[in-house]
Amino acid sequence: MRFMVNQTTIIIRHRNDKEKSIKDAIFAFSGGRKSLLIKGEGEEISTAVEVAEILKNRMYPRLEIANVSLGSRPYFVSRQRGYQNKNTKTNKKKIDRVSNIEITLQTISIT
């Protein structure tokens, strides 16, 4: 795995973050950044993909998708005290997971 020296990370937490994320990416590339990491998880995976595609196809034709990483992590929900679910035996062994995506965009160097 290569280490990216000039990299900015944008984490998308809500669907409303799409326009802000695009603006942040524009400022990052205008400021001389060579690569950008876009992260999204759960329902925001589609938003992260949209942001990457908008930047690549509409804003910066010299961008390429350098890497796409998919994964998941355990998802923990804080449980309220005093609340007992009827299915506690099945819920104790169930591990909830949330999917995530990391998209790396980088500029194509012209030689």
Buried (B, 14 or more C-beta within 10 A) or exposed (E): EEEBEEBBEBBBEEEEBBEEBBEBBEEBBEEEBBBBBBBBBEEBBEBBBBBBEBBBEEEBEEBEBBBEEEEEEEEEEEEEEEEEEEEEEEEEEEEEEBBBBBBBBBBEEEE
